[in-house]
């Protein structure tokens, strides 16, 4: 669905607040506490380890999209900036809100400005493709094998014991999340890079229920949000 079909799209913060309210009403207290405690810890500890900053140069990287095509960072920025959207995995409820939101509110403005957008997750492509097809995403969704790029940027985190045990109790495996034996995922992040893979903008969300709003990204790119009212 294009932004023209959704002229009154609520902000990501509003959408996440609705989810939080529903969870507080319906989730068992222990499950709710595990989720909140992990996110609270990530926020408290964010910044204690090095992570990507404006002016850094990303490593030359080529990633594989869910349709099998190769996506090179150098090709993305050959003619201007590109937006990299790091997300967790295809079954992540918050990611299933954020990516369609960017599809509807951000992608039309980027497409008009001839700016590329790529969504990146460490999940194996065979599973990652589900989120691309479910939401008919018009931009590439690519896999970051063994979290190589995410780790290089310093944006990953490891499940705490309670979160790992809760995921395993539901039949989850680290291999299904990231193709490795470790329970590690990227923190959601928006990174804008320009020619030479130089970082122009970074916003990392240690709490995966609080992500970068579209007007912030447009402002970082110098695209007036008022020219794209559906991005508000």
C-alpha positions as CSV (number, residue, x, y, z in Angstrom):
1,X,0.0,0.0,0.0
2,X,1.4,3.3,-1.0
3,X,1.5,6.4,1.1
4,X,-1.3,7.9,-1.1
5,X,-3.5,5.1,0.2
6,X,-2.6,5.8,3.8
7,X,-2.8,9.6,4.2
8,X,-3.2,9.5,8.0
9,X,-0.5,7.0,9.0
10,X,0.2,7.3,12.7
11,X,3.8,7.7,13.9
12,X,5.8,4.7,14.8
13,X,5.8,5.8,18.5
14,X,2.0,5.8,18.5
15,X,1.9,2.4,16.8
16,X,4.3,1.0,19.4
17,X,2.4,2.5,22.2
18,X,-0.7,0.7,21.1
19,X,1.2,-2.6,21.1
20,X,2.7,-1.9,24.6
21,X,-0.8,-1.1,25.9
22,X,-2.2,-4.3,24.5
23,X,0.7,-6.4,25.9
24,X,0.1,-4.9,29.4
25,X,-3.5,-6.0,29.2
26,X,-3.0,-9.5,27.7
27,X,0.5,-10.8,28.4
28,X,1.3,-12.9,31.5
29,X,3.2,-10.8,34.0
30,X,6.3,-12.9,33.8
31,X,6.5,-12.7,30.0
32,X,5.9,-8.9,30.1
33,X,8.6,-8.5,32.7
34,X,11.2,-10.4,30.6
35,X,10.5,-8.3,27.5
36,X,10.6,-5.0,29.4
37,X,13.7,-5.9,31.4
38,X,15.7,-6.9,28.3
39,X,14.9,-3.6,26.6
40,X,15.5,-1.5,29.7
41,X,18.9,-3.1,30.2
42,X,19.8,-2.4,26.5
43,X,18.9,1.2,26.9
44,X,20.9,1.5,30.1
45,X,24.0,-0.1,28.6
46,X,23.9,1.6,25.2
47,X,27.0,3.6,24.5
48,X,29.3,1.6,26.8
49,X,30.9,-0.1,23.8
50,X,32.0,1.6,20.6
51,X,29.6,1.9,17.7
52,X,29.4,3.6,14.3
53,X,29.4,7.4,14.2
54,X,29.0,10.1,11.6
55,X,32.2,10.3,9.5
56,X,33.1,6.7,9.8
57,X,33.6,4.7,6.6
58,X,31.7,1.4,6.3
59,X,33.5,-1.6,5.1
60,X,33.1,-2.5,1.5
61,X,30.3,-5.0,1.7
62,X,28.1,-7.0,-0.7
63,X,25.0,-8.6,0.7
64,X,22.5,-11.0,-0.7
65,X,18.8,-10.0,-1.1
66,X,16.0,-12.4,-0.4
67,X,15.4,-12.7,-4.2
68,X,19.1,-13.8,-4.6
69,X,20.4,-10.5,-6.1
70,X,23.6,-9.0,-4.8
71,X,23.5,-5.6,-3.2
72,X,26.8,-3.7,-2.9
73,X,27.2,-0.7,-0.7
74,X,29.4,0.9,-3.3
75,X,26.8,0.5,-5.9
76,X,24.1,1.9,-3.6
77,X,26.0,5.2,-3.2
78,X,27.5,5.5,-6.6
79,X,25.2,8.5,-7.4
80,X,24.3,9.8,-4.0
81,X,23.3,8.7,-0.5
82,X,21.5,5.5,0.6
83,X,19.5,4.6,3.7
84,X,20.3,1.4,5.5
85,X,17.6,0.1,7.8
86,X,18.9,-2.5,10.3
87,X,16.2,-4.7,11.8
88,X,16.0,-7.8,13.9
89,X,14.2,-10.7,12.2
90,X,11.1,-11.5,10.0
91,X,8.9,-12.5,12.9
92,X,9.7,-9.5,15.1
93,X,6.4,-7.8,15.9
94,X,8.0,-4.3,16.0
95,X,9.8,-4.9,12.7
96,X,6.5,-5.9,11.1
97,X,5.2,-2.4,12.1
98,X,8.4,-0.5,11.2
99,X,9.1,-1.8,7.7
100,X,5.6,-1.3,6.3
101,X,5.6,2.1,7.9
102,X,8.8,3.0,6.1
103,X,7.3,1.5,2.9
104,X,4.4,3.9,3.2
105,X,5.9,7.0,4.6
106,X,9.6,7.0,3.7
107,X,10.1,5.0,0.5
108,X,7.9,7.3,-1.7
109,X,10.1,10.3,-0.8
110,X,13.3,8.4,-1.3
111,X,12.2,7.0,-4.6
112,X,11.3,10.5,-5.9
113,X,14.8,11.7,-4.8
114,X,16.5,8.7,-6.4
115,X,17.8,7.5,-3.0
116,X,18.2,3.8,-2.3
117,X,16.8,2.1,0.8
118,X,17.9,-1.3,1.9
119,X,16.6,-3.3,4.9
120,X,19.2,-5.5,6.6
121,X,18.9,-8.4,9.1
122,X,21.2,-11.3,10.0
123,X,18.4,-13.8,9.5
124,X,19.0,-16.5,6.8
125,X,17.5,-15.5,3.5
126,X,15.2,-18.5,3.4
127,X,13.4,-17.2,6.5
128,X,14.0,-13.5,6.0
129,X,12.0,-13.5,2.7
130,X,8.8,-13.9,4.6
131,X,8.7,-10.3,5.8
132,X,9.5,-9.0,2.3
133,X,6.6,-10.9,0.7
134,X,4.1,-10.5,3.6
135,X,4.3,-6.7,3.3
136,X,5.1,-6.5,-0.5
137,X,8.2,-4.4,0.3
138,X,9.4,-2.5,-2.8
139,X,13.0,-2.1,-1.5
140,X,15.6,-4.9,-1.1
141,X,15.7,-6.9,2.1
142,X,19.1,-8.4,2.5
143,X,20.8,-10.8,4.9
144,X,23.9,-10.0,6.9
145,X,25.6,-13.4,7.3
146,X,27.0,-14.1,10.8
147,X,26.2,-10.4,11.6
148,X,29.5,-9.4,10.0
149,X,28.4,-5.9,9.0
150,X,26.3,-5.3,12.2
151,X,29.2,-6.4,14.4
152,X,31.6,-4.1,12.5
153,X,29.3,-1.2,13.2
154,X,29.0,-2.1,16.9
155,X,25.2,-2.3,16.9
156,X,24.6,-5.8,18.1
157,X,23.3,-7.2,21.4
158,X,23.0,-10.6,23.0
159,X,19.8,-12.0,24.5
160,X,19.9,-12.0,28.3
161,X,19.3,-15.4,29.9
162,X,15.6,-14.9,30.6
163,X,14.9,-13.8,27.0
164,X,16.9,-16.7,25.6
165,X,15.1,-19.2,27.8
166,X,11.7,-17.8,26.9
167,X,12.5,-18.0,23.2
168,X,13.8,-21.5,23.5
169,X,10.6,-22.5,25.4
170,X,8.6,-21.4,22.3
171,X,10.8,-23.5,20.0
172,X,13.1,-20.7,18.9
173,X,16.7,-21.3,17.9
174,X,19.6,-19.0,17.3
175,X,20.2,-20.5,13.9
176,X,16.7,-19.4,12.8
177,X,17.5,-15.9,14.1
178,X,20.9,-15.3,12.6
179,X,22.4,-18.6,11.3
180,X,24.9,-18.9,14.2
181,X,25.0,-20.6,17.6
182,X,24.8,-17.3,19.4
183,X,21.7,-15.4,20.5
184,X,22.7,-12.1,18.9
185,X,20.8,-9.6,16.9
186,X,21.3,-6.0,15.7
187,X,19.8,-3.1,17.5
188,X,17.4,-1.5,15.1
189,X,19.2,1.4,13.4
190,X,19.0,3.9,10.6
191,X,22.3,4.7,8.9
192,X,22.6,7.1,6.0
193,X,25.8,6.7,3.9
194,X,27.1,8.7,1.0
195,X,29.7,8.1,-1.7
196,X,32.7,6.3,-0.4
197,X,30.5,4.6,2.2
198,X,30.9,7.6,4.5
199,X,28.4,7.7,7.3
200,X,26.3,10.9,7.2
201,X,23.6,10.1,9.8
202,X,23.2,7.4,12.5
203,X,20.3,6.6,14.9
204,X,20.5,3.4,16.9
205,X,17.5,2.2,18.9
206,X,18.6,0.0,21.8
207,X,14.9,-0.3,22.7
208,X,13.4,-2.1,19.6
209,X,10.0,-0.5,20.4
210,X,11.3,3.0,19.8
211,X,12.6,3.6,16.3
212,X,13.6,6.5,14.1
213,X,10.6,8.4,12.7
214,X,10.3,9.2,9.0
215,X,10.6,13.0,9.3
216,X,13.9,12.6,11.2
217,X,15.3,10.5,8.3
218,X,14.0,13.0,5.7
219,X,15.6,15.9,7.5
220,X,18.9,14.1,7.6
221,X,18.7,13.7,3.9
222,X,17.7,17.3,3.3
223,X,14.2,16.4,2.0
224,X,11.5,18.7,3.4
225,X,9.0,16.7,5.2
226,X,6.3,19.2,4.3
227,X,6.8,18.1,0.7
228,X,5.7,14.7,1.7
229,X,2.7,15.1,4.1
230,X,2.2,11.4,4.5
231,X,5.6,11.1,6.3
232,X,4.4,13.1,9.3
